[in-house]
Amino acid sequence: MGGKSGMQRRVKALIVEDTVELAEVIQLTLERMGLEVYHETHGLKALDSYEIHEPALVLLDIALPDMMGWKVLDTIREQQRGGKFPLIIVITAYGDAANRLMGRLQGVEDYLVKPLTPDEIEHAVARALDKLQRGTQD
């Protein structure tokens, strides 16, 4: 099975994180991994960016200035309507059982609790990319 025109396309990732310093660390980590990265700090802007870039991977904060990340996720799901749903990695300060359960019920790929390290980010993204490459995305 070959790629398009023999070239492998770069995986697109959208970071939705309002803490700019953390977003920069995540972006550098993902770019080092060879991903094409976009970043937004607000949910509404993230939804616009998602529609434009159609990323295969979304790293999503839950507490955003304009809406909860769960609402962003619901809106992405509604927009897909049978299309290819991106892999979601939640990045949040909310590590409590209720939010983890919400993530599981929402079908997120991974759930990372702040503070987090570049290694944690890289491992979670590598697992997601492996799933994408194997074609086991639901």
C-alpha positions as CSV (number, residue, x, y, z in Angstrom):
1,M,0.0,0.0,0.0
2,G,1.7,3.2,-1.1
3,G,1.1,6.8,-0.2
4,K,-0.2,9.5,-2.5
5,S,2.1,9.9,-5.4
6,G,4.8,8.0,-3.5
7,M,5.0,10.7,-0.9
8,Q,3.9,10.4,2.7
9,R,1.8,13.3,3.8
10,R,2.4,14.9,7.1
11,V,-0.1,14.3,9.8
12,K,-1.9,17.4,10.9
13,A,-2.4,18.2,14.5
14,L,-4.4,20.9,16.2
15,I,-3.5,22.1,19.7
16,V,-6.3,23.8,21.6
17,E,-4.7,25.2,24.7
18,D,-5.0,28.7,26.2
19,T,-1.8,28.5,28.2
20,V,0.6,29.8,25.6
21,E,3.8,28.5,27.2
22,L,2.4,25.0,27.4
23,A,1.1,25.2,23.9
24,E,4.6,26.2,22.7
25,V,6.2,23.1,24.4
26,I,3.5,20.9,22.8
27,Q,4.0,22.5,19.4
28,L,7.8,22.1,19.5
29,T,7.4,18.5,20.6
30,L,5.0,17.7,17.8
31,E,7.0,19.5,15.1
32,R,10.1,17.5,16.2
33,M,8.0,14.4,15.6
34,G,7.3,15.6,12.0
35,L,3.7,16.8,12.4
36,E,2.2,19.8,10.8
37,V,0.9,21.8,13.8
38,Y,-1.8,24.4,14.3
39,H,-2.6,26.1,17.6
40,E,-5.6,28.0,18.9
41,T,-6.3,29.4,22.4
42,H,-10.1,29.6,22.2
43,G,-12.8,27.0,21.4
44,L,-14.6,28.9,18.6
45,K,-11.3,29.7,16.8
46,A,-10.3,26.0,17.2
47,L,-13.5,24.9,15.5
48,D,-12.8,27.2,12.6
49,S,-9.2,25.9,12.4
50,Y,-10.5,22.4,12.6
51,E,-12.8,22.9,9.6
52,I,-10.0,24.5,7.5
53,H,-7.1,22.1,8.3
54,E,-9.0,18.9,9.0
55,P,-6.4,17.5,11.5
56,A,-6.1,13.8,12.2
57,L,-5.1,14.6,15.8
58,V,-6.5,17.1,18.3
59,L,-4.8,17.9,21.6
60,L,-7.6,19.5,23.6
61,D,-7.7,21.5,26.8
62,I,-10.9,21.2,28.7
63,A,-11.0,24.7,30.4
64,L,-10.9,27.3,27.6
65,P,-11.7,31.0,27.9
66,D,-14.9,30.9,25.8
67,M,-16.2,27.3,26.2
68,M,-15.5,23.9,27.7
69,G,-13.4,21.6,25.7
70,W,-16.1,19.0,25.9
71,K,-18.3,21.3,23.9
72,V,-15.6,21.7,21.3
73,L,-15.4,17.9,21.1
74,D,-19.2,17.6,20.7
75,T,-19.2,20.2,17.9
76,I,-16.4,18.4,16.0
77,R,-18.4,15.1,16.4
78,E,-21.5,16.8,15.0
79,Q,-19.6,18.3,12.1
80,Q,-18.2,14.9,11.1
81,R,-21.5,13.2,10.6
82,G,-20.1,9.9,9.6
83,G,-16.8,11.3,8.4
84,K,-13.4,10.4,9.7
85,F,-13.3,11.5,13.4
86,P,-9.9,12.7,14.7
87,L,-8.0,11.1,17.5
88,I,-8.4,13.3,20.6
89,I,-5.8,13.7,23.4
90,V,-7.2,15.6,26.3
91,I,-4.7,17.9,28.1
92,T,-6.1,19.3,31.3
93,A,-5.7,20.2,35.0
94,Y,-8.9,18.2,35.7
95,G,-7.5,14.8,36.6
96,D,-10.5,13.8,38.8
97,A,-12.4,10.6,38.2
98,A,-15.5,12.3,36.8
99,N,-13.6,14.1,34.1
100,R,-11.6,11.0,33.2
101,L,-14.8,9.1,32.9
102,M,-16.2,11.9,30.7
103,G,-13.2,11.5,28.5
104,R,-13.6,7.8,28.2
105,L,-17.3,8.2,27.4
106,Q,-16.4,10.8,24.8
107,G,-14.0,8.3,23.2
108,V,-10.8,10.3,23.7
109,E,-7.6,8.5,22.8
110,D,-5.6,9.6,25.8
111,Y,-6.0,11.9,28.9
112,L,-3.0,13.8,30.1
113,V,-3.1,15.7,33.4
114,K,-1.1,19.0,33.8
115,P,1.6,19.6,34.6
116,L,3.0,17.3,31.9
117,T,6.4,16.8,30.3
118,P,7.4,16.7,26.7
119,D,8.1,13.0,27.1
120,E,4.5,12.4,28.2
121,I,3.2,14.4,25.2
122,E,5.5,12.5,22.9
123,H,4.5,9.1,24.2
124,A,0.8,9.8,24.0
125,V,1.1,11.3,20.4
126,A,3.3,8.3,19.3
127,R,0.6,5.9,20.5
128,A,-2.0,7.9,18.6
129,L,0.1,8.0,15.5
130,D,0.7,4.3,15.7
131,K,-3.1,3.8,15.8
132,L,-3.5,6.1,12.8
133,Q,-0.9,4.2,10.8
134,R,-2.4,0.8,11.6
135,G,-5.7,2.2,10.4
136,T,-7.5,1.2,13.6
137,Q,-9.1,4.6,14.1
138,D,-12.8,4.3,14.9
